[in-house]
Amino acid sequence: MELIDVTFLSPVALSLLRISVGVVFFSSGKSHATNPKERGERFWLAL
């Protein structure tokens, strides 16, 4: 039984990982920027 060479998929996998991390950071940053008072109360900060 011969294994299939899948090393060509590593750039694709890294790109998908970077995109998913970017989406998470963007959505988190957007929610923090649109609701700063709520974010401050959540972390016990007075704004």
Secondary structure as GFF3:
##gff-version 3
##sequence-region A 1 47
A	DSSP	three_ten_helix	7	9	.	.	.	ID=ss1
A	DSSP	alpha_helix	10	34	.	.	.	ID=ss2
A	DSSP	alpha_helix	36	42	.	.	.	ID=ss3
###
